[in-house]
C-alpha cells in the first residue's frame, strides 16, 4: 500500500528551501511541506520544471516559488540561496534533494568527476551559503543519500554514485557536530529503489527487477514514502534527532527474503 500525502500544520511558519522540485521526491516533498504550512522556494536544473510545479501549488493558495538553477555551478547555487533567504526573511530548513552508472572498469575520469559534482558537490554548494542563515534560525538540514552509500552493489555499476552518497552521509554527520552549538540539526535520508524520472530512465527492466529483489517489501518506493520522513525531520517533532542517516528502503538494509 502506497503512502498518500496529508494536510496539516506541522510546518507552519517554516521557511524552506528544497532542491530538485521539478519532479520525483523533490516535488512530493514540496507538495507535502506546503500542505503542512511551510513557505517553500524550490529549484531544478530542468528549465521550467520547478516553476511549473510551484505554480500548481501557488494556485491552490500555497506560498511556493520555483526557479531554474544549475546547482553544479557554485555561483548559481549561492545566488539562489541568497535570493531565497532574502525573499523568505531567513531559512529554517534546507532539503538537499537534487547519477552516473557504469561498471568500474569502464569508468572515465570525466564521468567520475561529473557524478561527484552533481551528487556531492551540490550539497556543499547550497549548504555553505545557507549556513549563516541556519545558524541564526537554529535550522535543519536534510540531505538525500542512498542505500548505495551503505552497501556495495555490483551488478549495475554504482562506484561513483556509492562514493558520492557515502560522502553525503559522512558530511551530514560532521555538519551535525559542527552545527550543534548553534542549534543546527543535520540528518540524511537513504532511500532504496525509488521510482522516479531519473531512475526510470537509468534502469532497464532487468536492472529494475534486480533492485526490487533486494527489498523485503516488493515494490519500488515513491516520492511520498520519502517525503513523509523528510517532513518529520523538518518539523520540531525531531528536535532531538541529529547526525542520523535513516534508511527508507523497503527493508533492503535489514536483510534478504
N, C-alpha and C positions, 0 to 999 in steps of 0.2 A: 504494500500500500504506500503510495507516494505522499510526501509531506505537502500540505497546502499552506498558502500564505494566509495570515490572520491580520486582524486590525486591533490596535490598542493605543496605549500612550507610554510605552516603556522608554521611548527616546525623546520625549517632549523637551524642546529647548536645546537638544544636542546639535552641534554644528559639525557636519560630517563630510569628509572627502572620500570618495570611492573611485578607484581606478578600474578601467575595463568594463564600463557600464553599458557598452553598446549591445551586449548580449550575454547569454550564459549566466554564470554565477554572479557576475557583477551586476547585471540587470536585475536578477532576482533579489539580490541584497538591497539594491537601491529602492526597489518597489516596497519591500518589507520595511526597510528603515523609514521610508517616507510615510507609510501607513501607520507606523508607530510614533509619528510626530517629529521626526528629525528634519532638519533643513539640510539638503544634500547638494553638493556640487560634484558631478561626475565627469569622467573623461574617457576617451577611447581613441585608438590610433586610426580606426576606420573612419574616413571622412563622413560626417553627418550622423553616425550611429549613436553617439552619446546624446547629441542634440535631439534626435528623434525619440529616443527612449525617455528623455527628460520631459519633452513636450507632452507626451501622453499622460504623464503623471501630473504635470502642471495643469493640464486641462481638467483634472479631477480635483483641483484645489490644493495640491501639494506644492511646497516650496522646494523645487528641484530644478537644477540647471545643468546642462551638459556642454562639453567642449571637445573639439578635436585636438588631441595633443599626442606628440610622439615622445613618450617618456624616456626613450633611449637617448634623447638629446637632453643633457642636464640643464641647459638654459631654458628649453621649453618647459621642462618639468618644474623648475624653480618659478618661472613666470606664472604657471598655472596655480601652484600652491600659494604664491604671494597674492594673486588676484582673488583666489577663492577665500583666503583668510581675510582680505580686506572687505569683500562683499558680505561675508558672514559675521564679521566682527571678531574673528578668532577661530580656533579649531579645537574641537573636543575629541574627535575620533578620526583617525587616518586608517582606511582599509585598503591595503595594497593587494589588489586582486589580479591586476593585469600582469615553441619548444622545438626543440630540434631533435630528431631521432635518426640515428644511423648506427650500424654496427661499429664498435670502437675501432676496428682495423681500417674502416673506411672513412673515419672522421678526418676532416681537414682542419687546419688552424683557423681558417675563416669561419667555419661552421661552429667550432668550439667557442670562439670569441663572440659570435652572434648570439648563441644561447646564453652565455654569461651576461651579455649586455641586456637581453630582453627578459631574463628571468631573475637575475641577481642585482645587476647594476641599477635597474629601475627602482628597486626598493630603496637603495641609497639616495637616488636622485630625488625622490619625493620626501623621504623621511628626514633628510638633513635640513632642507628649508622649513619643514613643518616643525622641527624640534623646538625652536624658541616659542612657538605658539602653544605647543603641547605642554611645555614647562609652565607656561602661565596658567593654563587651564587645568593642569593635572590630568591630562587626557589619556586616551587609549590608542594603541597601535595594534592593528590586526594584520598579520602577514599571511599570504597564501603560500604554503609549502606543498608537500606531496608525500604520499607513502613511498614514492621513489627516492626520497631523501632519507628513508629509514631502512629500506630493503633493496638489495640488488635484484634487478630483473633482466635476465639475459637475452630473452627472445626478441625484443623489439627495439634494441639499440638506444638505451637511455643514459648513456655515460655522462654526457654534458648536462642533461636535464637533472639527473640524480645529483651531480656535483653542485649544481646551482641551487637546487631545493635544499640540499644538506646545508649549504651556506646560509640560506634564508633561516633555517631553524637555529643555527648557531648564532647568527646575527640577532635574532629575536631574543635569545636568552641574554645576550650582552646588553641589548637595549633595555631590557627589563632591569638588569643590575645597575646600569648607569642612570636610568631614569627614575629609579625608586625614590631617591632623596627629594625629587620634585613632584612625586605623586604620579609619574607616568607609569602606566601598565603596558606591557607588550606581550602579545601571545600570537601563536601561529596555528593555523588550521591545515591539516594534511589530509586532503581528500583521497579517496581511492579512485576507481574509474568512474568519472562523471561524464554523462552525455552532454556535449556542448558543441557549438560550431567548430571549435578548434580540434577537439578530439575526434569528432565525427569525420572531419576532413583528413586527419592524420592517420587514421587506422582503417584497414580493410576489415572484412568480416572475420577473417581468421584471427587477426590481432585483437579484435573486439572480444571474440569468444574466449581467447586465451586470458584476457584480463578478467572477464566475468567469472571464469572458472576459479579464480583465486579468492572470490568473495564468498563468505558464508551465506549472505543474503544475495540470492542470484538475480540481481537486476542492477543496471547502472545507477549511479547516484544522479540526482537532479540539482539544479540551481537552488531550489527551495530547501533541499536537505542541508546544503552548506550554509545558506543564509540564516537558517534557524540558529545555528551555533554562533555565527557572526553577530547576530542580534544580541545574544546573551553576553558575548564578550564586549560588545559596545555599550551595554547598559550598566547601570550602577549595581545590578544584581551580581556582577562578577568583580566587585570591588576588592576582593581578597584573592583574586586569581591573576598571576603574572608569571612570565617566564616559561609558560607551558606550550607544548606542542600537542594539540589534540587531534587524533585521527577520526575522521568521519569517512569510513571506508567499507561499510557493509560487512565488517568483521575480518577484513583482509589480514590485518596485523595480529589478529587473535589466534589464527591457526587455519587449518585446512579441513574441508568436509571429509 
